[in-house]
Amino acid sequence: MTMPSAGVGAEAGDLPAAASEVLPYGAPEPPPEPPPLRTPAVAVVGAGPSGLRAAAGLAAVLGGDVLVLDRGEEPGGVPRLCLHLGFGIRDLHRFYSGAVYAEILASRAAKAGAQLVTRATVSGMSPDGVLRVASPTGPFDVAARATILATGARERQSAAWWAPGGRPVGVYTTEELLETVQVQHLRVGARAVIVGADMAGWAAACALKQAGCRTVLMTTAYPAPGVSRLISAPGKRWLGTLVSTCTRLTRVLGDGRVRAVEVQDVRHGIKGIVECDTVVFASDWIPERGLAQGAGVALDPHTLGPAVDAGLRTDHDGIFAIGDVAHPVDTADGASLDGAHVAPQVIQYLQGHGAGVGTVPIVPGRWLAWVSPSRFAPHGVAPSRGLVSAWPTRLFRRPQITAVQNGHEIGHATSRCPAAPGRVFRIPFSVVRAADREGGPVTIEVD
């Protein structure tokens, strides 16, 4: 006995249950269920030092109504991958390894009542600040009264560098190297060249040493390492590393595996070959600005991150930007202090204060690539630590700082700290305090 096929000589009542539920051809599909909506007082995107410090300060005041979202497996950002010392001096007033430092900041945020959600990728932000989040438990939206972008910065991939020769096995960014060595516990090569001599470069050198790989050369186009002598001098002795200034990597040699690099003196054009099997690109940082850009937040043409005022507010109501997303790339404790600074500004915003104050633009002048904040209110809040952050393009041992508005000098200072390319230079906020609110942009120069 043969069974009649569905739809051919069969009655409707004889159809299988699954077939009877099929929509007619061309019928519209029912709309999908909207994702769950969370409505905390404050949402923090990024659980690095700046985001965790902001969350701890806010949760203590708001009774824990703070949600922190991070795409990583654990909170802490890049410092959690660093086993070497050098973290916490300015903000915690102690000397910690990166991993311990990250654990302390995460613990303080959690104890204050902030909810830390990891493996949560924020895929987009609407102009009114609604966040779209993907997580292993399913998507959800977040509509907070205030949103803090603490997404940090990233290194350009080595393909973005002028380094012909492709990308054979053995080429890393700093974060890739730290993941390989500290998380996956995989071996790297035996001889490494690091492109960049800032804090990230020294972190990479420490990780390489722990993995049994010797750093034979750190190359930087700048005239001095991007760290102070307190770090570079003992670092060179402990690591046995040659730091070559005013040089750049021009070619990676190798087919399946790196076998050498070509390095050129930028002053004289002389080139040389350095044998190695590992190359780490530890420089050229750009802000993780995708969320801000997608929401239409104004970007600073110099930092390339969200433009912020002295209170770390963006031009969008209720959206703040802190740490390296606003001015790459600072030290971990510098970013953490940004988080401490933004917390009272967010509280004021939630209370209906601190908005609508006229601001004056600040722009970088001679020998500066960028300054942050990029605007301020002459009689309003000062920036974090009362300092303007800047990125020098030339080395000055004893820099003279001048602020000019409408062709007239309005402030001057002499710094005891050198202004060196490759690291953040701090400028006293007092040099711009005398600005006229109606006098146009203030230009800061170093000479």
C-alpha positions as CSV (number, residue, x, y, z in Angstrom):
1,M,0.0,0.0,0.0
2,T,1.4,3.4,-1.0
3,M,1.0,6.6,1.0
4,P,-0.3,9.6,-0.9
5,S,2.3,12.4,-1.2
6,A,1.6,15.7,0.5
7,G,-0.3,18.0,-1.7
8,V,-1.0,15.2,-4.3
9,G,-4.2,13.3,-3.7
10,A,-4.1,14.0,0.1
11,E,-6.6,15.8,2.2
12,A,-5.5,18.9,4.3
13,G,-6.1,16.9,7.4
14,D,-3.7,14.2,6.3
15,L,-0.7,16.7,6.0
16,P,2.0,16.3,8.6
17,A,2.0,18.9,11.4
18,A,5.3,20.5,10.1
19,A,3.9,20.8,6.6
20,S,0.7,22.4,7.8
21,E,2.7,25.2,9.5
22,V,4.6,26.2,6.3
23,L,3.7,29.7,5.2
24,P,2.2,30.1,1.7
25,Y,4.7,31.1,-1.0
26,G,5.3,34.8,-1.0
27,A,3.8,35.4,2.5
28,P,5.8,37.8,4.7
29,E,7.7,36.2,7.5
30,P,6.7,37.2,11.0
31,P,9.0,40.0,12.5
32,P,11.8,38.6,14.7
33,E,11.6,39.0,18.4
34,P,13.4,42.1,19.6
35,P,16.5,41.4,21.7
36,P,16.3,41.9,25.4
37,L,16.9,45.4,26.6
38,R,19.1,46.4,29.6
39,T,18.8,49.9,31.0
40,P,21.6,50.6,33.5
41,A,22.4,54.1,34.6
42,V,25.8,53.9,33.0
43,A,27.3,51.5,30.3
44,V,31.1,51.2,30.0
45,V,32.4,49.7,26.8
46,G,35.8,48.2,27.5
47,A,37.2,46.6,30.7
48,G,40.8,47.9,30.4
49,P,42.3,50.2,33.1
50,S,40.3,53.3,32.2
51,G,37.0,51.5,32.0
52,L,37.4,49.5,35.2
53,R,38.5,52.6,37.1
54,A,35.5,54.6,35.9
55,A,33.2,51.7,36.7
56,A,34.5,51.4,40.3
57,G,34.1,55.1,40.9
58,L,30.6,55.2,39.4
59,A,29.2,52.0,41.0
60,A,30.2,53.2,44.5
61,V,28.0,56.3,44.0
62,L,25.2,54.7,41.9
63,G,24.6,51.6,44.0
64,G,26.1,49.3,41.4
65,D,23.9,50.4,38.5
66,V,26.9,50.2,36.1
67,L,27.3,47.7,33.3
68,V,30.8,47.0,31.9
69,L,31.0,45.2,28.5
70,D,34.2,43.7,27.1
71,R,34.9,41.3,24.3
72,G,37.8,39.6,26.1
73,E,37.7,36.4,28.1
74,E,38.6,38.2,31.2
75,P,38.5,41.9,32.3
76,G,41.8,43.9,32.5
77,G,42.7,44.7,28.9
78,V,46.2,44.3,27.6
79,P,47.9,44.6,31.1
80,R,46.4,41.2,32.1
81,L,48.7,39.7,29.5
82,C,51.8,41.3,31.0
83,L,53.7,39.4,33.7
84,H,56.4,42.0,34.1
85,L,56.5,44.8,36.6
86,G,55.9,48.5,35.9
87,F,52.2,49.0,36.5
88,G,50.3,51.1,39.1
89,I,52.8,53.7,40.0
90,R,50.6,56.8,39.3
91,D,47.2,55.5,40.2
92,L,47.7,52.8,42.9
93,H,51.1,54.1,44.2
94,R,52.5,50.6,44.1
95,F,54.6,48.6,41.7
96,Y,52.7,45.7,40.3
97,S,53.0,43.2,37.4
98,G,50.4,43.9,34.6
99,A,48.4,40.7,35.5
100,V,48.2,41.6,39.2
101,Y,47.4,45.3,38.3
102,A,44.5,44.2,36.1
103,E,43.2,41.8,38.7
104,I,43.1,44.6,41.3
105,L,41.2,47.0,39.1
106,A,38.7,44.3,38.1
107,S,38.2,43.3,41.7
108,R,37.7,46.9,42.9
109,A,35.0,47.5,40.2
110,A,33.2,44.2,41.1
111,K,33.3,45.0,44.8
112,A,31.9,48.4,44.2
113,G,28.9,46.7,42.5
114,A,29.6,47.1,38.8
115,Q,28.5,44.2,36.6
116,L,31.4,42.9,34.5
117,V,30.2,41.1,31.4
118,T,33.0,39.5,29.3
119,R,32.8,37.8,25.9
120,A,30.3,40.6,25.0
121,T,31.1,42.3,21.7
122,V,29.5,45.6,21.1
123,S,28.8,45.5,17.4
124,G,27.2,49.0,17.1
125,M,26.0,52.1,18.7
126,S,23.1,54.3,17.5
127,P,23.3,58.1,17.6
128,D,21.2,58.2,20.8
129,G,23.7,55.8,22.5
130,V,21.8,52.4,22.3
131,L,24.4,49.6,22.2
132,R,23.9,46.4,20.2
133,V,25.7,43.5,21.9
134,A,26.5,40.0,20.9
135,S,27.3,37.4,23.5
136,P,27.4,33.6,23.9
137,T,24.0,33.8,25.7
138,G,22.4,35.7,22.8
139,P,22.2,39.3,21.6
140,F,20.9,42.1,23.7
141,D,20.6,45.9,23.6
142,V,21.7,48.4,26.2
143,A,20.1,51.8,26.6
144,A,22.0,53.5,29.4
145,R,21.5,57.1,30.6
146,A,25.2,57.7,30.0
147,T,27.7,55.7,28.0
148,I,31.5,55.7,28.4
149,L,33.7,54.6,25.5
150,A,36.8,53.0,26.9
151,T,37.7,50.8,23.9
152,G,41.4,51.7,23.8
153,A,43.7,51.6,20.9
154,R,45.2,49.0,18.6
155,E,48.3,48.5,16.6
156,R,48.2,48.8,12.9
157,Q,48.8,45.4,11.3
158,S,52.3,45.1,9.9
159,A,50.8,45.2,6.3
160,A,50.1,48.8,7.0
161,W,53.8,49.5,7.4
162,W,56.2,50.0,4.5
163,A,57.9,46.7,5.0
164,P,58.1,44.8,1.7
165,G,58.5,41.0,2.0
166,G,55.0,40.0,3.1
167,R,54.1,38.5,6.4
168,P,55.8,35.1,6.9
169,V,55.5,33.1,10.0
170,G,57.1,34.9,13.0
171,V,55.6,38.3,12.5
172,Y,53.5,39.6,15.4
173,T,51.9,42.7,16.9
174,T,52.5,43.2,20.6
175,E,49.0,41.9,21.6
176,E,49.4,38.9,19.3
177,L,52.7,38.1,20.9
178,L,51.4,38.4,24.4
179,E,48.4,36.2,23.6
180,T,50.8,33.6,22.1
181,V,53.2,33.6,25.0
182,Q,51.1,34.3,28.0
183,V,47.8,32.8,27.2
184,Q,48.4,30.0,24.7
185,H,51.9,29.2,26.1
186,L,53.3,28.6,22.7
187,R,56.9,28.9,21.7
188,V,58.2,31.7,19.4
189,G,61.6,32.0,17.8
190,A,65.1,32.4,19.2
191,R,66.1,35.8,17.9
192,A,63.7,38.8,17.7
193,V,63.7,42.3,16.3
194,I,61.1,44.7,17.8
195,V,59.9,47.7,15.8
196,G,59.3,50.4,18.3
197,A,60.9,51.3,21.6
198,D,58.0,52.6,23.6
199,M,56.3,50.9,26.6
200,A,54.7,48.3,24.3
201,G,58.1,47.4,22.8
202,W,59.6,46.8,26.3
203,A,56.6,44.8,27.3
204,A,57.1,42.6,24.1
205,A,60.8,42.3,25.0
206,C,60.0,41.0,28.5
207,A,57.5,38.5,27.1
208,L,60.1,37.3,24.6
209,K,62.7,36.8,27.3
210,Q,60.2,34.7,29.3
211,A,59.6,32.6,26.2
212,G,63.3,32.0,25.8
213,C,63.7,34.4,22.8
214,R,66.4,37.0,22.8
215,T,65.6,40.5,21.5
216,V,68.7,41.3,19.4
217,L,67.4,44.8,18.3
218,M,64.8,47.4,19.1
219,T,64.5,49.9,16.2
220,T,62.8,53.2,16.3
221,A,62.7,56.1,13.9
222,Y,62.7,58.5,16.8
223,P,65.9,60.1,18.2
224,A,65.3,58.6,21.6
225,P,63.5,55.6,23.1
226,G,59.8,56.2,23.9
227,V,60.4,55.6,27.6
228,S,62.3,57.3,30.3
229,R,65.9,56.3,31.2
230,L,64.7,54.8,34.4
231,I,63.2,52.0,32.2
232,S,65.4,51.9,29.1
233,A,68.8,51.9,31.0
234,P,68.1,48.9,33.3
235,G,66.0,47.3,30.5
236,K,68.9,47.2,28.1
237,R,71.2,45.7,30.7
238,W,68.7,43.0,31.8
239,L,67.5,42.1,28.3
240,G,70.9,42.5,26.6
241,T,69.1,44.4,23.8
242,L,70.6,47.0,21.4
243,V,68.3,50.0,21.0
244,S,68.9,51.6,17.6
245,T,67.4,55.1,17.3
246,C,66.8,57.0,14.0
247,T,66.4,53.7,12.2
248,R,63.4,52.0,10.5
249,L,62.6,48.5,9.3
250,T,62.4,48.5,5.5
251,R,62.0,44.9,4.6
252,V,61.1,41.5,6.1
253,L,63.1,38.7,4.6
254,G,62.0,35.1,4.5
255,D,59.6,32.7,2.7
256,G,57.9,30.3,5.1
257,R,59.6,31.8,8.1
258,V,61.3,35.1,9.0
259,R,65.0,34.8,8.5
260,A,66.2,38.4,8.7
261,V,65.1,42.1,8.4
262,E,66.5,45.0,6.6
263,V,67.0,48.2,8.7
264,Q,67.9,51.6,7.4
265,D,69.4,54.7,9.1
266,V,66.9,57.5,8.4
267,R,69.6,60.2,8.6
268,H,72.1,58.7,6.2
269,G,70.2,56.1,4.2
270,I,72.6,53.3,5.1
271,K,71.0,49.9,5.2
272,G,72.0,46.7,7.0
273,I,70.7,43.1,7.5
274,V,69.8,41.7,10.9
275,E,69.3,38.0,11.2
276,C,66.3,37.0,13.2
277,D,63.3,34.6,13.1
278,T,60.8,36.8,15.0
279,V,59.6,40.3,14.3
280,V,57.3,42.3,16.6
281,F,55.6,45.5,15.5
282,A,55.1,47.5,18.7
283,S,54.2,51.0,17.6
284,D,51.9,53.0,15.4
285,W,48.7,53.0,17.5
286,I,45.3,54.1,16.3
287,P,42.1,54.5,18.4
288,E,39.4,51.8,18.4
289,R,37.0,54.4,17.2
290,G,34.5,52.3,15.3
291,L,31.6,52.7,17.7
292,A,32.0,56.4,18.0
293,Q,32.3,56.8,14.3
294,G,29.3,54.6,13.6
295,A,27.2,56.7,16.0
296,G,28.3,60.0,14.4
297,V,30.4,61.2,17.3
298,A,32.8,64.0,16.1
299,L,36.4,62.8,15.7
300,D,39.5,64.8,16.4
301,P,41.5,65.1,13.1
302,H,44.8,64.9,15.0
303,T,44.2,62.1,17.6
304,L,41.8,60.3,15.2
305,G,39.7,59.4,18.2
306,P,36.6,61.0,19.6
307,A,37.0,64.7,20.2
308,V,36.6,65.4,24.0
309,D,36.5,68.4,26.3
310,A,38.3,68.6,29.6
311,G,35.5,66.6,31.2
312,L,36.0,63.9,28.6
313,R,32.6,64.6,27.0
314,T,32.1,64.0,23.3
315,D,29.8,66.2,21.2
316,H,26.9,63.7,21.7
317,D,24.8,64.2,24.8
318,G,25.6,61.5,27.5
319,I,28.5,59.9,25.6
320,F,32.0,60.1,27.1
321,A,35.4,58.8,25.8
322,I,38.4,58.0,28.0
323,G,41.8,56.5,27.8
324,D,43.5,55.5,24.6
325,V,40.4,55.8,22.4
326,A,40.7,59.6,23.0
327,H,44.5,60.0,22.8
328,P,46.6,57.0,21.9
329,V,48.7,55.7,23.4
330,D,49.1,56.4,27.1
331,T,50.4,54.3,29.9
332,A,48.0,52.0,31.7
333,D,48.0,54.1,34.9
334,G,47.5,57.3,32.8
335,A,44.4,55.7,31.2
336,S,43.2,54.6,34.7
337,L,43.4,58.2,35.9
338,D,41.2,59.2,33.0
339,G,38.7,56.8,34.4
340,A,38.9,58.3,37.9
341,H,38.5,61.8,36.3
342,V,35.4,61.0,34.2
343,A,33.4,59.4,37.1
344,P,32.4,62.8,38.7
345,Q,31.7,64.3,35.3
346,V,29.2,61.5,34.6
347,I,27.6,61.9,38.0
348,Q,27.1,65.6,37.3
349,Y,25.6,64.8,33.9
350,L,23.2,62.3,35.4
351,Q,22.2,65.0,37.9
352,G,21.5,67.4,35.1
353,H,24.7,69.6,35.6
354,G,27.8,70.3,33.7
355,A,26.4,70.6,30.2
356,G,26.0,73.5,27.8
357,V,29.2,75.3,28.8
358,G,30.9,77.2,26.0
359,T,34.2,75.8,25.0
360,V,37.4,76.9,23.3
361,P,39.2,74.6,20.8
362,I,42.8,73.6,21.5
363,V,44.9,72.7,18.5
364,P,48.5,71.4,18.2
365,G,51.1,73.8,17.0
366,R,54.8,73.4,16.1
367,W,56.4,70.0,17.0
368,L,53.1,68.5,18.3
369,A,51.1,65.9,16.5
370,W,48.1,66.1,18.7
371,V,46.8,67.5,22.0
372,S,44.0,66.2,24.3
373,P,41.5,67.5,25.3
374,S,40.7,69.3,22.1
375,R,38.5,71.9,23.8
376,F,37.9,73.3,27.2
377,A,35.8,75.9,29.1
378,P,38.1,78.7,30.4
379,H,36.4,78.7,33.8
380,G,35.2,75.1,33.8
381,V,36.7,71.8,34.9
382,A,40.4,71.2,34.4
383,P,41.5,68.0,32.5
384,S,42.7,64.9,34.3
385,R,45.5,65.7,36.8
386,G,45.3,69.4,35.5
387,L,47.4,68.4,32.5
388,V,47.0,68.6,28.8
389,S,48.3,65.5,27.0
390,A,50.3,65.9,23.8
391,W,52.4,63.9,21.4
392,P,55.7,65.5,20.4
393,T,57.3,65.0,17.0
394,R,60.8,66.1,18.0
395,L,63.0,65.6,21.0
396,F,63.4,68.6,23.4
397,R,65.5,68.1,26.6
398,R,64.1,71.1,28.3
399,P,60.9,72.1,26.3
400,Q,59.4,75.6,26.4
401,I,55.6,75.5,26.0
402,T,53.7,78.5,24.7
403,A,49.9,78.9,24.2
404,V,48.8,81.4,21.6
405,Q,45.3,82.8,20.9
406,N,44.4,85.2,18.1
407,G,48.1,85.9,17.6
408,H,48.8,86.7,21.3
409,E,50.7,84.6,23.8
410,I,48.3,83.8,26.7
411,G,50.5,81.3,28.6
412,H,54.0,80.0,28.9
413,A,55.8,77.2,30.9
414,T,59.1,75.4,31.0
415,S,59.0,71.6,31.7
416,R,61.6,69.7,33.6
417,C,60.6,66.6,31.7
418,P,61.9,66.1,28.2
419,A,59.4,66.1,25.3
420,A,60.2,63.0,23.3
421,P,58.6,61.4,20.3
422,G,56.9,58.1,21.0
423,R,55.5,58.9,24.4
424,V,52.9,61.2,25.9
425,F,54.1,64.6,27.0
426,R,52.2,66.4,29.8
427,I,51.6,70.2,29.6
428,P,50.3,72.2,32.6
429,F,46.7,73.3,32.0
430,S,47.6,76.7,33.4
431,V,49.1,77.7,30.0
432,V,45.6,77.9,28.5
433,R,43.6,79.1,31.5
434,A,43.7,82.8,30.4
435,A,42.0,82.1,27.1
436,D,39.1,84.3,26.0
437,R,36.0,82.2,25.4
438,E,35.2,84.3,22.3
439,G,38.8,84.6,21.1
440,G,39.0,81.5,18.9
441,P,41.2,78.4,19.0
442,V,44.2,78.2,21.3
443,T,47.4,76.8,19.7
444,I,50.0,75.0,21.9
445,E,53.6,75.0,20.7
446,V,56.8,73.4,22.0
447,D,60.2,74.8,21.3
